[in-house]
Amino acid sequence: MLAIKLQRIGKKHQPSYRIVVANKRSKMVAPPVDDLGSYNTTTKSFTVDAKRVSDWMRKGARPTPTVFNLFVSHKIVDAPKMPVRIKGKKASTS
């Protein structure tokens, strides 16, 4: 199954990401199937080819929750945001 996800690039403490189409279970070491755009977290710049995103979603590629929420906030997808689960954090029972 293909997924639209973030691939980290950039120096230490200067994260920026590529938005890529890759195999759902693959690590991001292998080259991706397609490069759709980029997202820089420090400057909040977001560039993506919306036509290619819709083509890949029509073909069955599913975005990860973080990428989906980026698409929603930049009006590429018209839907409510998804909840994002963070690994390692468990709900405290008090």
Secondary structure, 3 states (H helix, E strand, C coil): CEEEEEEEECCCCCCEEEEEEEECCCCCCCCCCEEEEEEECCCCEEEECHHHHHHHHHHCCEECHHHHHHHHHCCCCCCCCCCCCCCCCCCCCC
